[in-house]
Amino acid sequence: MTIRANKQVFYGRIVHSRSLTNLEILSKAALGVDENGKIKFLDNGIDSAEAACKKHRGFENAACTTLKPLQFLFPGLIDCHLHAPQWPNLAIGMEGTLREWVENYTDPIEESYHDNEKAQRVYSEMVQKELEIGSTTVAYNSTIHYQATNTLADMCMKYGQRAVIGKLCIVQGSTHGNWEASSEQSLEDAQKSVDYIQKIDPHETLVMPCLQPRGGPYAPPKLMAGLGEKTQNKGGEKIRVQAHMCETTDDMARTFKVHEGFQNYSDMYKSYGMLHEKSILAHCIHLSEKDISNLVETKAGVAHNPNSNTCLRDGECRVRQLLKAGVKVGLGTDCSAGYSTFMLDSMRQASNVSRHLAMHTGNDEWTLKFSELVYLATMGSASVVALEDKVGNFEVGKCFDALIIDTGLHDCINIAGWEKDDLALVKKWVFMGDDRSIRKVFVNGKLVAGKEK
């Protein structure tokens, strides 16, 4: 897939993360995007878009956008963990435990995607909405149906969303018919989706395949070993993995019954070759010290889902401990155990969970700083999905995945008295904004969504 667009220059307030502690806000800067959607320059020493066009060779005839005084450019949000088939179930079923929720709500709706027409309806609506709320990249969990999984990839290609997608693998421990006939069938169908995604986007311009066991209780040793062999890809470029780990103590106990001889969840995944730099592990609440050391050693990443962990009362992921150890951490929304797929909600909930940890322990060190919240939702998530060299901030050479944010509208953001404070505008958007603030959404330099599309 070749991207072709006019060269573009954006001028005004530009916000992005350089690191966990460095939230860079450039009050008057210019950013240039080439015809392939790549960032060619970020110039903080310029006074207009037109001046940038004259200064930078090849941009003389670029399309110019000058941001309004209360607008800013922000990197596209990256959701590390979202269950696409559960989209219709948002806000339903929070009364029970994780297992009760899975068996009463999740298994029935996931099984229903044997109807591929339903997959087309739901995924078409969902992908468009996810783009409208600023999620330019999403790591999607699908269902056991390769046909529906392939349809999800089609929708991401159609609407221009970057995505990691894989067929879910379940052969036991599930209910309502939401399982596959055998490990052999599960592996065969998983390969069908990998092959299909690589066929429709061989250069991973937008969509990337992954291998996806639901978790230890649902994928017995034969299946897990087969998935491990596939992710290693015969020594070639590894195929991404998405999986759940240490979400609840019950889930861990069930895992150790299926995979005997292990005392640490990560040891199980590692033994099958499933733990590496392209592994996305959701939740990771009840980790042992060995689990943490395994994550550091293998460079596997953690998708922190504070909304769902709170709703189902699973526990509190100790993000500060992971960051201090050097573990990659990003944010997810975990639809539909989490009631919102808006990444700003995930940032807010991550802040709250960290503050609750501080209250429980009497140690304020657990509290996540604002710069860290922004990093987790952008660069942190990019590293977890193994795209840190491609997206996450506005470094030259990366793809232009970006949002134009407007804090000067008649919506729920109150900026009175703070109009000249760049950091305050960003904070007010993160903690008070909604989809109305997101005026334009770009992926690979192409306008794909937003209120002003």
Protein Blocks (a to p, Z undefined) as FASTA:
>chain_A
ZZdddddddedjddddfbfklccddfbacddddfkopafbdcfbbcbfklmmmmpghilm
gccddddfkbccddddddfbdcfklmmmgoihklmcfklmmmmmmmmmmmmmmpmklmmm
mmmmmmmmmmmnopabccddddfbfklmmmmmmmmmmnopacdddddddfehiaehiacf
bfklmmmmmmmmmmmmmmmmmnommbccddddfbjklmcfklmmmmmmmmnnnopacddd
dddehkbmklmmmmmmmmghiabfklmmmmnopacfkbccehjlmccfklmmmmmmnopa
cdddfklmmmnonaccdfklmmmnopacdddekiakbcbfbfklmmmmmmmmmmmmmmmn
opaklpccfklmmmmmmmmmmmmnopmmmgopacehiacddddddfkbccfbdfehilmm
mklmmmmmmmmgcfklmmbcceehiafbdjkZZ
